[in-house]
Amino acid sequence: MRYPKIATALLVAFTALSLFQIPNVSIDGDLLRLYKNSGTYYDTYVEIGDTFGTFENDAYLLVKSNQLTDPGVIETLREFALELELNSFARGTLSPFSLRKPTADDGVTRPAVPEDMTSAAEVVTALEDLRQNDPMMRNLIVEDLTGIVMLMFPDSDALKERGEDVMISELRELMSYYEDERFTIQLTGPPLWKAELLNASKSDQIKFTLAGIILGFLTAFLAFRTFWGAVLATLTPFISVVWVVGTVTMLFGSFTFLTNILTALVLVIAFAESMFFCFHWLRLSREGMEHEDAIRETIIRVSPACALTSITTVIAFLSLAVTPSQGIFEFAITGALAIPLAFLALVTFLPLALRFAIKLGFKPKQAPSVALTAVIPGLTTLANRFGKPIAALTIVGFFAMIYPHTQLQPSFSFQQFLPKKSEAMAISATIDEGVGGVAPLYVAFPLYDGDPNVSDADFVRMEKVHNVMQDVFGDGKVISAASFTHYNDAGFSRQQIFDAVGPFMKRRFITDEGDIAMATSFVPTGLTSKDVRELVEETQAKLENAGITDAKISGFRVLSAYESVKMIKRLQDGLSIAVVFSIFIIGIAFRSWRIALICIIPNFAPILGTELYLWVSGAGLQLTTVISLTIAFGIAVDDTIHFMNHYVRAREQGFNHREAVDRTLERVGPALIATTLILCAGTTVIIFSVLPQVALFGALVVLTLVLALMGDLIILPALLVAGGRYMKNFGEQKK
């Protein structure tokens, strides 16, 4: 305000720099980023992936046909399989047409599905033979011979260079070339899941920003009753989002599906603070102060409280960083950077914008909308007449809600990360029903003789692992180097069998040095994390009983099932840290332990109320559940700080205890209602995300904010009134 031209030039320059970054905005849909550096299960997953390669990035093509045994259909699909193998992204493929099997007469290998068959009976015989004798084919050929699955193993270098979207586009183009009324080809697998997550995140970012701005503008218009007043209140949140998007792009290069939520959060937080600032400025102007002087006085009075609210919200974000997860760490750090940027916009851009608007002749309405002030007399009466009963009921209810808090258990569902009505997941479910599953689970174990073609002793060890896994997952649901007993019993050497499989697939079973082997089972994608953990624990126990004590069990579903629960527990710890630190900071800021203590219940109660809902509904604690509670707490504390700031100011101005409560309700109440309306309106947009985890995040934030408003306008005044003796001498003017 002292050097408006210099300040404006700096703000315009930073805004231009941020706008320049927007064309470079990208969203990373890799779910593995969420678990990076999360612990032992992540390390094991990476180790197995580096050693063998995994089935986690493979493209699955499901062919469905009631005429699969028609020789003409088989030959057309053979051509398709060959084209698939020649795809520019393919490092290898697996299908009934890619497999070769040794023959007894001359020792050479021939196609497992013979060429030039002339009758349906021949096709049935060939496919049934594969299903009966080749465990890999049992997982690729539907039992009633109405479908087969083909896998394409992408080249990692090609994926990094050209991207998964190009690969998917090429595969869809190939599929369209082979469109045929006799069969259908559908595409699924992790690359498709990731693409759906990415597309949904991009759509959400645009939808959240636009809808948030529109809803915020309408709420501001309702409050200020002027078009330009609503524009002024909307500009600051918009600039805040531009700054955050530009800064995140410059620092991190991309958003994730979690950090993508931040644009909506920053938008609504900035809207709330902008409204609070404008309300205070309007009140000072209404009381006779010159508009520009009112801006300066508002900065002096409101900025410290807004700074404190920013600090508590940053603490809430930083508390998430205790979780061992790169994805959540990035979310925490990004949030901790975004909130100060929003505060900076509030105390620099908004005052300058108001000053500029006044010079252009802007004249605000003299009073806020009656819709925001109508309930205040009732709230004042409620606090004064029924303060003690409300306080007593609140304290009893507070302690009663601690029980559900202790009973909530972490839960995780892989499907919650994918869009609702995911086409790729529906196709995966079809594969689950037909041939067993799309989600691989790996068991890696050392071999002692170091023979690339496997010594007899090591082969016995392989068979033990293979048999244990079949016992757990079912016959024909496991593939390993010990799978090919049919060929082994027919007299073929292991080298002949490995030659028939091919070097690429062999490396999915055993390292080139012959020192480590891996067995793989494909489980249904629909299994819950609890189901996966039970399967892992059963497998581990049976392996140990069989004398295999040095095996490692992994897979993305294993990683997510275990690390997600651990991360949720760490997030709970982070939430507790955020609550304690925030109350502590409030006590220091107001230089009063009494203020800190009286703020505990209004700020804890919304969290406990939301947890009560989760307990009653059976939703449990998921990743975004705890994150939403933590962030909502950080936002909810803001209203308490603004309320107590005005209460303390009133006491310092000479008002007695009850008069200060009434004055605070009258002056702060409408602003708190307006800011909560904006927060809820902006966050409600998130509920309509097609990503269930993101939608749940939005719903819980809205619920917590509504409960927080009730806490600040009903519970907090009641506690202050009920604690009359406790607060009687607080903040009185010293004589």
C-alpha positions in Angstrom: 0.0 0.0 0.0 3.0 2.3 0.6 4.6 1.5 -2.7 1.7 0.4 -4.9 3.4 0.8 -8.3 6.4 -1.3 -7.3 4.2 -3.9 -5.6 1.8 -4.1 -8.6 4.8 -4.5 -10.9 6.1 -7.4 -8.9 2.7 -9.1 -8.6 2.1 -8.7 -12.4 5.6 -10.2 -13.1 5.0 -13.2 -10.9 1.5 -13.8 -12.2 2.8 -13.6 -15.8 5.5 -16.2 -14.9 2.9 -18.5 -13.4 0.6 -18.1 -16.4 3.6 -18.9 -18.7 3.8 -22.3 -16.9 0.2 -23.3 -17.4 0.7 -24.8 -20.9 3.3 -27.1 -19.4 0.9 -28.5 -16.7 0.7 -32.3 -16.7 -0.8 -34.9 -14.4 1.1 -38.1 -13.5 -1.4 -41.0 -13.2 1.2 -43.5 -11.9 -0.2 -45.1 -8.8 3.2 -46.5 -7.9 4.3 -42.9 -7.2 2.0 -43.0 -4.2 3.9 -45.9 -2.6 7.4 -44.9 -3.6 9.8 -45.1 -0.6 6.9 -46.4 1.6 8.8 -49.3 3.1 9.9 -52.9 2.8 7.0 -54.0 0.5 7.9 -51.3 -2.0 11.6 -52.2 -1.9 10.7 -55.8 -2.5 8.4 -54.9 -5.4 11.1 -52.8 -7.1 13.7 -55.5 -6.5 11.6 -58.2 -8.1 10.7 -55.9 -11.0 14.3 -55.1 -11.6 15.3 -58.8 -11.5 12.5 -60.4 -13.5 10.3 -57.7 -15.0 6.7 -58.0 -13.9 3.3 -58.3 -15.4 2.2 -55.0 -13.9 2.6 -52.9 -17.1 1.3 -55.5 -19.5 -1.6 -54.8 -21.9 -4.3 -57.5 -21.8 -6.4 -58.1 -24.9 -9.6 -60.2 -24.3 -11.0 -61.9 -27.4 -14.6 -63.1 -27.0 -16.3 -65.2 -29.6 -18.9 -67.9 -29.9 -17.1 -69.1 -33.0 -13.7 -69.5 -31.5 -13.4 -73.1 -32.7 -13.9 -72.0 -36.3 -10.6 -72.6 -38.1 -11.1 -69.4 -40.0 -11.5 -67.4 -36.8 -8.4 -69.1 -35.3 -6.3 -68.1 -38.4 -7.5 -64.5 -38.3 -6.6 -64.3 -34.6 -3.2 -65.9 -35.3 -2.6 -63.0 -37.8 -3.7 -60.5 -35.1 -1.3 -62.1 -32.6 1.6 -61.8 -35.1 0.7 -58.1 -35.7 0.6 -57.6 -31.9 4.1 -59.1 -31.6 5.4 -56.7 -34.3 3.9 -53.7 -32.5 6.5 -50.9 -32.0 6.0 -51.1 -28.2 6.1 -54.9 -27.9 9.1 -56.4 -26.1 7.2 -59.7 -26.2 3.8 -61.3 -26.2 2.1 -64.2 -24.6 -0.9 -66.0 -26.2 -1.9 -69.4 -27.5 -0.3 -68.4 -30.8 3.0 -67.2 -29.4 3.7 -70.5 -27.5 5.7 -73.2 -29.1 6.1 -76.8 -27.8 8.8 -79.4 -28.3 8.0 -82.5 -30.3 9.2 -86.0 -29.5 10.1 -87.1 -33.0 12.8 -84.5 -34.0 13.3 -82.3 -30.9 12.3 -79.1 -32.7 9.6 -76.8 -31.5 6.3 -76.2 -33.3 3.3 -73.9 -32.7 1.3 -74.9 -29.7 -1.8 -74.1 -31.8 -1.2 -76.0 -35.1 -1.5 -74.1 -38.3 -3.9 -74.8 -41.2 -6.5 -76.8 -39.1 -9.5 -77.6 -41.2 -12.2 -78.5 -38.7 -13.7 -77.3 -35.4 -12.9 -80.7 -33.9 -9.2 -80.1 -34.5 -9.3 -76.6 -33.0 -11.2 -78.0 -29.9 -8.6 -80.7 -29.5 -5.7 -78.3 -29.8 -7.1 -75.7 -27.3 -8.2 -78.4 -24.8 -4.7 -79.9 -25.0 -3.2 -76.6 -24.1 -5.7 -76.0 -21.3 -5.0 -79.4 -19.8 -1.3 -79.5 -20.1 0.1 -76.0 -20.2 -0.5 -74.0 -17.0 0.0 -70.6 -18.7 -2.6 -71.4 -21.3 -5.1 -72.4 -18.6 -4.9 -68.7 -17.6 -5.4 -67.5 -21.1 -8.1 -69.8 -22.6 -11.6 -69.7 -21.2 -12.9 -73.1 -20.1 -15.9 -73.2 -22.5 -13.6 -72.1 -25.4 -15.5 -68.8 -25.9 -12.6 -66.5 -25.3 -8.8 -66.2 -25.1 -6.5 -63.6 -23.5 -3.4 -62.2 -25.2 -0.7 -60.2 -23.3 1.7 -57.7 -24.7 4.7 -56.9 -22.7 5.7 -53.3 -23.4 9.3 -52.2 -23.8 10.0 -49.8 -20.9 12.3 -47.6 -22.9 9.7 -47.1 -25.6 7.1 -46.3 -22.9 9.4 -43.6 -21.4 10.2 -42.1 -24.7 6.8 -42.1 -26.4 4.3 -42.5 -23.5 1.5 -45.0 -22.7 -1.2 -42.9 -24.5 0.7 -43.5 -27.8 0.9 -47.3 -27.1 -2.8 -47.5 -26.3 -3.6 -45.5 -29.5 -1.6 -47.9 -31.6 -3.2 -50.9 -30.0 -6.7 -49.5 -30.5 -5.8 -48.8 -34.2 -4.7 -52.4 -34.6 -7.9 -53.7 -32.9 -10.0 -51.5 -35.3 -8.3 -53.0 -38.3 -9.4 -56.5 -37.1 -13.0 -55.6 -36.4 -15.0 -58.6 -37.2 -18.6 -59.7 -36.6 -17.4 -63.1 -35.5 -15.4 -61.9 -32.5 -14.7 -58.8 -30.3 -11.4 -57.6 -29.0 -11.3 -55.6 -25.8 -8.3 -53.9 -24.2 -7.5 -53.6 -20.4 -4.7 -53.9 -17.9 -2.6 -51.5 -15.8 -1.8 -49.1 -18.7 -5.6 -48.7 -19.3 -6.2 -48.2 -15.6 -3.5 -45.6 -15.4 -4.9 -43.8 -18.6 -8.4 -43.7 -17.1 -7.1 -42.3 -13.8 -5.1 -39.7 -15.7 -8.0 -38.6 -17.9 -10.3 -38.5 -14.9 -7.7 -36.3 -13.0 -7.4 -33.9 -16.0 -11.2 -33.6 -16.2 -11.4 -33.1 -12.5 -8.9 -30.3 -12.5 -10.7 -28.3 -15.1 -14.1 -29.1 -13.6 -13.1 -28.2 -10.0 -11.5 -24.9 -11.0 -14.3 -23.6 -13.2 -17.1 -24.8 -10.9 -15.3 -23.5 -7.8 -14.9 -20.1 -9.3 -18.6 -19.9 -10.5 -20.0 -21.2 -7.2 -17.7 -18.9 -5.2 -18.7 -15.9 -7.4 -22.4 -16.6 -6.8 -21.9 -16.9 -3.1 -19.9 -13.6 -3.0 -22.6 -12.0 -5.1 -25.2 -13.2 -2.5 -23.1 -11.7 0.3 -22.1 -8.4 -1.3 -25.2 -7.9 -3.5 -23.0 -6.2 -6.2 -21.5 -7.7 -9.4 -18.2 -5.9 -9.0 -18.0 -6.7 -5.3 -18.3 -10.4 -6.2 -15.7 -10.0 -8.9 -13.2 -8.4 -6.4 -13.8 -11.3 -4.0 -13.3 -13.8 -6.8 -10.1 -12.4 -8.3 -7.9 -13.2 -5.4 -8.8 -16.9 -5.3 -8.3 -17.1 -9.1 -4.9 -15.4 -8.8 -4.0 -17.8 -5.9 -4.8 -20.8 -8.1 -2.7 -19.4 -11.0 0.2 -18.9 -8.6 -0.1 -22.4 -7.1 -0.4 -24.1 -10.5 2.6 -22.2 -11.9 4.7 -22.8 -8.8 3.9 -26.6 -8.6 4.7 -26.9 -12.3 8.0 -25.1 -11.9 9.1 -27.1 -8.8 7.7 -30.6 -9.4 7.0 -30.7 -13.2 3.6 -32.4 -12.8 0.6 -32.9 -10.6 -0.6 -36.3 -9.2 -4.2 -37.4 -8.6 -3.7 -36.3 -5.0 -2.0 -32.9 -5.6 -4.6 -32.3 -8.3 -7.1 -31.8 -5.4 -5.1 -28.8 -4.2 -6.3 -26.5 -6.9 -9.9 -26.8 -5.5 -8.7 -26.6 -1.9 -6.6 -23.5 -2.5 -9.5 -22.0 -4.4 -12.0 -22.4 -1.6 -9.6 -21.5 1.2 -8.6 -18.3 -0.7 -12.3 -17.5 -1.3 -13.0 -17.9 2.4 -10.2 -15.6 3.5 -11.0 -13.1 0.7 -14.6 -12.9 1.9 -13.5 -12.5 5.5 -11.2 -9.6 4.5 -13.9 -7.9 2.4 -16.4 -8.3 5.2 -14.1 -6.6 7.6 -13.3 -3.8 5.2 -17.0 -3.2 4.5 -17.8 -3.0 8.2 -15.1 -0.4 8.8 -16.3 1.6 5.7 -19.9 1.3 7.0 -18.8 2.7 10.4 -17.6 5.9 8.6 -13.9 5.2 7.9 -12.6 6.3 4.4 -12.5 3.4 2.0 -8.7 3.4 1.5 -8.0 3.9 5.3 -10.4 1.0 5.9 -8.2 -1.2 3.6 -5.1 -0.3 5.6 -6.9 -0.9 8.9 -8.2 -4.2 7.7 -4.7 -5.3 6.8 -3.5 -4.4 10.3 -6.4 -6.2 12.0 -7.1 -9.2 9.8 -3.6 -10.1 8.5 -2.3 -11.5 11.8 -5.3 -13.8 12.2 -5.0 -14.9 8.6 -1.3 -15.5 9.1 -2.1 -17.7 12.1 -4.8 -19.6 10.1 -2.3 -20.1 7.4 0.3 -21.5 9.9 -2.2 -24.0 11.3 -3.3 -25.1 7.9 0.4 -25.5 6.9 1.0 -27.5 10.0 -1.9 -29.8 9.0 -0.3 -30.3 5.6 3.2 -30.9 7.0 1.8 -33.4 9.5 1.1 -35.6 6.4 4.8 -35.6 5.6 5.5 -38.1 8.4 4.0 -40.8 6.2 6.7 -42.8 4.3 5.2 -42.2 0.9 6.5 -40.0 -1.9 3.0 -39.3 -3.2 1.7 -38.1 0.2 5.0 -36.3 0.9 4.6 -34.4 -2.4 1.0 -33.6 -1.5 2.1 -32.4 2.0 4.9 -30.2 0.6 2.8 -28.8 -2.2 0.0 -27.9 0.2 2.5 -26.3 2.6 3.7 -24.1 -0.3 0.2 -23.4 -1.7 -1.3 -22.0 1.5 1.4 -19.3 2.0 0.9 -18.3 -1.7 -2.8 -17.9 -1.0 -2.0 -15.8 2.0 0.4 -13.7 0.0 -2.3 -13.1 -2.6 -4.7 -12.1 0.2 -2.5 -9.5 1.8 -1.0 -8.1 -1.4 -3.2 -8.6 -4.4 -6.6 -8.1 -2.7 -5.7 -4.7 -1.0 -4.2 -3.3 -4.2 -7.3 -4.6 -6.2 -9.6 -2.9 -3.8 -7.6 0.3 -3.9 -7.7 0.3 -7.7 -11.4 -0.4 -7.8 -12.1 2.5 -5.4 -10.1 4.9 -7.6 -12.3 3.7 -10.6 -15.4 4.6 -8.6 -16.5 1.3 -7.0 -19.0 1.8 -4.2 -19.9 -1.2 -2.2 -23.3 -1.8 -0.6 -23.5 -0.7 3.0 -24.6 -3.9 4.6 -24.2 -7.6 3.9 -27.1 -9.8 2.7 -29.8 -10.4 5.3 -29.4 -14.1 4.5 -26.1 -14.1 6.4 -27.3 -12.0 9.4 -30.8 -13.5 10.0 -29.6 -16.3 12.2 -27.2 -14.2 14.4 -29.9 -13.0 16.9 -31.0 -16.6 17.4 -27.4 -17.8 18.0 -26.9 -15.0 20.5 -30.0 -16.0 22.4 -29.0 -19.6 22.3 -25.6 -18.9 23.8 -26.9 -16.6 26.5 -29.9 -18.6 27.7 -28.7 -22.2 27.1 -25.0 -21.8 27.2 -24.5 -24.1 30.2 -26.7 -27.0 29.0 -25.2 -26.8 25.5 -21.7 -26.8 27.0 -22.5 -29.8 29.3 -24.1 -31.8 26.4 -21.1 -31.0 24.2 -18.6 -32.2 26.8 -20.6 -35.5 27.3 -21.0 -36.0 23.6 -17.3 -35.2 23.0 -16.1 -38.0 25.3 -18.8 -40.4 24.0 -17.5 -39.9 20.4 -14.0 -41.0 21.5 -15.2 -44.6 21.4 -16.0 -44.7 17.7 -12.6 -43.0 17.1 -10.8 -45.9 18.8 -12.8 -48.5 16.9 -12.2 -47.2 13.3 -9.9 -49.6 11.4 -7.8 -48.9 8.3 -9.2 -50.2 5.0 -8.1 -50.1 1.4 -9.8 -50.9 -1.9 -7.8 -50.8 -5.1 -11.0 -50.1 -7.1 -11.4 -46.8 -5.2 -8.5 -45.4 -7.1 -10.1 -46.0 -10.5 -13.0 -44.1 -12.1 -16.6 -45.1 -11.4 -17.9 -47.4 -14.1 -14.3 -48.0 -15.3 -14.5 -49.8 -18.7 -11.0 -51.3 -18.2 -12.0 -52.6 -14.8 -15.2 -54.2 -16.2 -13.1 -56.0 -18.8 -10.7 -57.1 -16.2 -13.6 -58.5 -14.2 -14.6 -60.5 -17.2 -11.1 -61.9 -17.5 -11.3 -62.7 -13.7 -14.4 -64.7 -14.3 -13.1 -66.5 -17.3 -9.5 -67.4 -16.6 -8.7 -66.5 -13.1 -7.3 -62.9 -12.8 -5.4 -59.9 -14.0 -3.7 -59.1 -10.7 -0.3 -60.9 -10.4 1.2 -62.0 -7.1 4.9 -63.1 -7.1 7.0 -65.4 -5.0 10.7 -65.0 -5.6 13.2 -67.4 -4.0 16.9 -68.1 -4.3 18.4 -71.2 -6.1 21.6 -72.6 -4.7 23.3 -74.4 -7.7 23.4 -71.5 -10.2 22.5 -73.6 -13.2 20.7 -71.6 -16.0 18.8 -74.7 -16.9 18.1 -75.6 -13.3 19.7 -78.4 -11.4 17.7 -81.3 -10.1 17.9 -80.1 -6.5 16.8 -76.6 -7.5 14.0 -78.0 -9.5 12.7 -79.8 -6.4 12.8 -76.5 -4.6 10.8 -74.9 -7.5 8.2 -77.7 -7.3 7.8 -77.1 -3.6 7.0 -73.4 -4.1 4.8 -74.2 -7.1 2.8 -76.8 -5.2 2.4 -74.5 -2.2 1.0 -71.7 -4.4 -1.3 -74.1 -6.2 -2.6 -75.2 -2.8 -3.4 -71.6 -1.9 -4.6 -70.2 -5.2 -5.9 -73.3 -7.0 -4.8 -75.7 -9.6 -3.7 -74.1 -12.9 -3.5 -70.7 -11.3 0.3 -70.6 -10.9 3.0 -70.4 -13.5 6.7 -71.0 -12.9 9.6 -73.0 -14.4 8.0 -76.0 -12.6 4.8 -75.6 -14.5 5.8 -77.7 -17.5 5.5 -81.2 -15.9 3.7 -82.5 -19.0 6.7 -81.9 -21.2 9.1 -82.9 -18.6 7.3 -86.2 -18.1 7.4 -86.7 -21.9 11.2 -86.8 -21.8 12.1 -83.3 -22.9 15.1 -81.7 -21.2 14.7 -78.5 -19.3 16.8 -76.7 -21.9 14.3 -77.8 -24.6 11.4 -76.7 -22.6 13.0 -73.2 -22.0 13.9 -73.0 -25.6 10.2 -73.6 -26.5 9.1 -70.9 -24.0 11.6 -68.4 -25.4 14.2 -66.3 -23.7 11.9 -63.4 -22.8 9.3 -65.6 -21.0 12.1 -67.7 -19.4 13.3 -64.5 -17.7 9.9 -64.3 -16.1 10.7 -67.6 -14.3 14.4 -67.7 -13.7 17.3 -65.3 -14.0 19.9 -65.8 -16.7 22.4 -66.8 -14.1 20.0 -69.4 -12.6 20.4 -68.0 -9.1 16.8 -66.7 -8.4 13.5 -68.1 -9.5 10.0 -66.7 -9.4 6.5 -68.2 -9.4 3.5 -66.1 -10.4 -0.2 -66.5 -9.5 -2.9 -64.3 -11.1 -5.6 -63.3 -8.6 -8.9 -61.5 -9.3 -8.7 -57.7 -9.3 -11.9 -57.5 -7.2 -10.2 -58.9 -4.0 -10.1 -56.6 -1.0 -6.9 -55.7 0.7 -7.9 -57.9 3.6 -8.3 -60.8 1.2 -4.9 -60.2 -0.3 -3.2 -60.0 3.1 -4.9 -63.3 4.2 -3.6 -65.0 1.0 -0.1 -63.6 1.5 0.0 -64.8 5.2 -1.3 -68.2 4.2 1.3 -68.6 1.5 4.1 -67.4 3.8 3.1 -69.9 6.5 2.8 -72.8 4.1 6.2 -72.0 2.4 7.8 -72.0 5.8 6.2 -75.3 6.7 7.6 -76.6 3.4 11.1 -75.5 4.4 11.2 -72.4 2.1 12.1 -69.7 4.6 13.9 -67.2 2.3 11.1 -66.5 -0.2 9.8 -62.9 -0.9 6.2 -62.3 -1.7 5.3 -59.2 -3.8 3.0 -57.7 -6.4 1.3 -54.3 -6.7 -1.8 -55.6 -4.9 0.5 -56.9 -2.1 2.3 -53.6 -1.9 -0.9 -51.6 -1.8 -2.6 -54.0 0.7 0.1 -53.7 3.3 1.7 -50.3 2.8 -1.7 -48.5 2.5 -2.7 -49.8 6.0 0.7 -48.6 7.4 0.3 -45.3 5.7 -3.2 -44.8 7.1 -1.9 -45.4 10.6 1.0 -42.9 10.1 -1.5 -40.4 8.7 -3.6 -40.9 11.9 -0.5 -40.1 13.9 0.1 -37.0 11.7 -3.5 -35.9 12.4 -2.9 -36.1 16.1 0.3 -34.1 15.7 -1.5 -31.5 13.7 -4.2 -31.1 16.3 -1.8 -30.8 19.2 0.5 -28.4 17.4 -2.3 -26.2 16.2 -3.8 -25.9 19.7 -0.3 -25.1 21.0 0.2 -22.5 18.4 -3.1 -20.9 19.2 -2.1 -20.7 22.9 1.2 -19.0 22.0 -0.4 -16.6 19.5 -3.0 -15.4 22.0 -0.6 -15.7 24.9 -3.2 -17.6 26.9 -3.5 -21.3 27.9 -7.1 -20.7 28.7 -7.8 -19.7 25.0 -6.0 -22.8 23.9 -7.9 -25.1 26.2 -11.3 -23.7 25.3 -10.5 -24.2 21.6 -9.9 -27.9 22.0 -13.5 -29.1 21.9 -14.8 -26.9 19.0 -11.8 -28.1 16.9 -11.7 -31.8 17.9 -15.5 -32.3 17.8 -15.9 -31.9 14.0 -13.2 -34.6 13.5 -14.9 -36.9 16.0 -18.3 -36.2 14.4 -17.0 -37.2 10.9 -15.3 -40.3 12.4 -18.7 -41.2 14.0 -20.2 -41.1 10.5 -17.5 -43.3 9.1 -18.0 -45.8 12.0 -21.8 -45.9 11.6 -21.6 -46.2 7.8 -18.9 -48.8 7.9 -16.6 -46.9 5.5 -13.6 -47.2 7.8 -10.4 -45.2 7.4 -9.0 -45.0 3.9 -6.1 -43.0 2.6 -8.1 -40.0 1.5 -10.3 -40.3 4.6 -7.4 -39.4 7.0 -6.0 -36.8 4.5 -9.4 -35.1 4.3 -9.8 -35.1 8.1 -6.4 -33.5 8.5 -6.9 -30.8 5.8 -10.5 -30.1 7.0 -9.2 -29.7 10.5 -6.6 -27.2 9.3 -9.3 -25.2 7.5 -11.8 -25.5 10.4 -9.3 -24.1 12.9 -9.3 -20.9 10.8 -12.8 -20.0 11.8 -12.0 -20.6 15.5 -9.0 -18.3 15.2 -11.0 -15.5 13.6 -13.7 -15.8 16.3 -11.3 -15.8 19.2 -9.3 -12.9 17.6 -12.4 -10.7 17.6 -13.4 -11.9 21.1 -10.0 -11.0 22.5 -10.1 -7.6 20.7 -13.5 -6.9 22.2 -12.3 -7.7 25.7 -9.2 -5.5 25.2 -11.6 -2.7 24.1 -13.4 -2.9 27.5 -16.4 -5.1 26.8 -17.3 -7.6 29.5 -17.4 -11.3 29.0 -20.9 -11.7 27.6 -20.9 -8.5 25.7 -17.7 -9.7 23.9 -19.4 -13.0 22.9 -22.4 -11.1 21.6 -20.3 -8.6 19.7 -18.1 -11.3 18.2 -21.2 -13.3 17.0 -22.7 -10.1 15.5 -19.5 -9.1 13.7 -17.8 -12.4 12.8 -20.9 -14.7 12.5 -22.0 -13.5 9.0 -18.4 -13.7 7.7 -18.0 -17.3 9.1 -21.3 -18.3 7.5 -20.3 -16.8 4.2 -16.9 -18.4 4.2 -18.2 -21.8 5.2 -20.8 -21.5 2.4 -18.0 -20.8 -0.1 -15.8 -23.6 1.3 -18.6 -26.1 1.1 -19.8 -24.9 -2.3 -16.3 -25.2 -3.7 -15.6 -28.5 -2.1 -19.0 -30.0 -3.0 -17.7 -30.0 -6.6 -15.1 -32.6 -5.6 -17.9 -34.9 -4.5 -18.9 -35.3 -8.2 -15.4 -36.6 -9.2 -15.5 -39.9 -11.1 -12.6 -41.0 -8.8 -14.2 -42.6 -5.7 -11.3 -41.7 -3.4 -11.4 -38.0 -4.5 -15.2 -37.9 -4.2 -15.0 -39.3 -0.7 -12.4 -36.7 0.2 -14.8 -33.9 -0.9 -17.8 -35.4 1.0 -15.8 -35.7 4.3 -14.3 -32.2 4.0 -17.8 -30.7 3.5 -19.2 -32.7 6.5 -16.3 -31.6 8.7 -16.6 -28.0 7.7 -20.3 -27.9 8.5 -19.7 -29.5 11.9 -16.9 -26.9 12.4 -19.2 -24.0 11.7 -21.7 -25.4 14.2 -18.8 -25.7 16.7 -17.7 -22.1 16.2 -21.2 -20.5 16.2 -23.0 -22.7 18.8 -20.5 -24.7 20.9 -17.7 -22.1 21.2 -20.0 -19.3 22.4 -21.8 -21.7 24.7 -18.4 -22.8 26.2 -17.3 -19.1 26.6 -20.6 -18.2 28.3 -20.6 -21.3 30.5 -17.1 -20.7 31.5 -18.0 -17.2 32.8 -15.9 -17.4 36.0 -13.1 -19.1 34.1 -13.0 -16.3 31.4 -14.3 -13.4 33.5 -11.1 -11.5 33.9 -9.5 -12.5 30.6 -8.3 -9.6 28.5 -9.7 -6.8 30.6 -8.0 -3.5 30.1 -5.3 -2.8 32.6 -5.7 0.3 34.6 
